[in-house]
């Protein structure tokens, strides 16, 4: 067994396959705001709500505007 196999429990081929996969496919942390139509500098003015009732969203927005 190689050092990699001992440390990870994976073979060299498996490690190379995962390395190639994550090198070629980008990984995004969080939502892509540009794809949602939010321009840079407008993030602080935009409430990122998913799957929230419209009444709840309006209440939170009005409270944020009041503060």
N, C-alpha and C positions, 0 to 999 in steps of 0.2 A: 504494500500500500504506500502511496505517496503521502507527503505531508498534507496536501489539500484534502485528500480522501479521509485522512485521519481527523483533520480539524472540522470539516464540513459534513462528512458522511456521504459526499457525492463524488462521482468519478470526474476525471479531467474533462471528459466529453460533456457531461452534464453542466459543469461549470462554464465551459466555453459556450455552450448553447445559451445559457442564461445571460452570460456577458454579452453575447451578440444580440440577443433579444432586447435587453435594456439599453444597449448602445444605439440600436436602430430605432427604437420606439421611445418617443419622448414621454416623460411622466410629469404631469401637472399637479402641483399641490393646490388644492382648492379649485373653485370655479374659474373659468377663463372669462374675465370681465369684458374683454374686448369682443368676444363672441356674443355676449349678452347685450352689446350696444352701449356699454358704459365707458366713457372716454376717460383718459388719465386726468386726474384732478377733480373728477366728479364723484369719486368713490365715497368721500365723506358725506356727500349730499344724497347718496342713494342707499336705500335700505334694502339689503339683500335678504328677501324673504322667499322661501320656497314652501309650497304646500301649507300656506297659512290662510285662514279664512279672510275674506276681503274686509269684513268689519274689524277684525283684530288688526289687520295691517293698517287700516285707516286710523284706528285708535292710537297705535304705536307711533305713526307718523305725526299725528296731531300733538301727542305728548312730546315728541322729540322737537317739534317746531316751537312749542311753548317754552321748552327749556333752552 
